[in-house]
């Protein structure tokens, strides 16, 4: 597990609607919405207490919010 410290920067949308493989699962679990898969850079704290700057990915829909954050790459130690 990890915790995002501060804000997410350099946010980009790289998939939307039918371009998301997990769309049916997201709609079933969280509800219908305009789902987008996004990525950005943030400082994170790992469960062992170490801080890193990392690229993170998540799903987001208007009215539902940000869901299912995951670390894609650890970029450098913070």
Secondary structure by P-SEA (a helix, b strand, c coil): cccccccccccccccccccccaaaaaaaaccccccccbbbbbbbbcccccccbbbbbbcccccccccccccccccccc
